Amino acid sequence: QTGNGKSFTKQGVLDPSSQKGIIPRAFVHIFEGIQCAGNAKFSCLEMYEDIGDLLGADTKQKLE
């Protein structure tokens, strides 16, 4: 369906901040959690049909 607000729901607008979409809100939530975690180590995962560690030494290696 077109014109029913899917893109707006995902992206929204940055100003006013009350109209940010789900993607910017999720990133804020994730990075606030990382900031509060102190010395914890994190990895960036790529999830499609296979899951791979984007920050690992071998980015082509698939995770189980």
Helices and strands as residue ranges (DSSP letters): H 6-11, G 17-19, H 22-36, E 45-47, E 51-53, E 62-63
